[in-house]
Structure formats: structure tokens, C-alpha cells
């Protein structure tokens, strides 16, 4: 249960905090709307440290969930997107969001 005022606005974040393994879910949430640069992902998850975000992105790339594209430009540009496998999680994320909204409503009534 959340203390008053601690309920996250994002239903996916709510579900992740209740279920566990929050960082990967939050990164997936950020990439569900399309390709993003590192700084855009970090901005969407302000509570994640640079080290944890970097570790998770590398791990998710290794696991085949996201694609990292580096462009040979000055300054260098790197973008992240969902892989075809990672994109398949969309229905799961929607279910988590739906469940998170229901949990938020129950918590508001308690």
C-alpha cells in the first residue's frame, strides 16, 4: 500500500512498484511511443540514476528487447527503440496500465 500522496500518476509505474522490477518496465514505457535518445529516456524517468539506466539499456539490448542505433556524427548520436520482440510486450504493458489504474482507485478508497 502507498502512503497518502505517494501514489504515482502513471498506472504502469504503480503496477511496477507493486509487482516489482520497475526499471525495465519504465524504460519500455518510454520506448512504447517510438525511438528516443538516452537523454529523452532519462528525462521520462527522472528518478533513475545514469548508472542504472545505462546498465539496464545495455542489458535490454543484449536480451534483444531494444535496439541501439549509433550514428557516426559529430557529436555522436545514439537512439533506442523497441525490437520486434520488445514491441510484443505492448499488450502486457496495456494490461499493467489497466491493472495499475484499478489499484490506484482501490487505494484512493481506502
C-alpha angles and dihedrals in degrees: 000000000000125000116241111286094016097092107118116233092226112080091207091055089049092053092045093052091050097042099033139233094083104171100063091046091051092049090050089049089055093049096045091086095052145281117342139181121239093258092052091053091047091049090053091052103039094170095060118096121232090244095051093045092049092048093048094047091051091047093047091050090050090049091053095243097116136026122226115205118191119195120208096233136124109272094028116246124207125185132188128208138165115272118226087264092048090049090059089069091071093097090049091050090050090051090049090050091050091048091046091054091051091049091049090053093049091048090051090055095051 
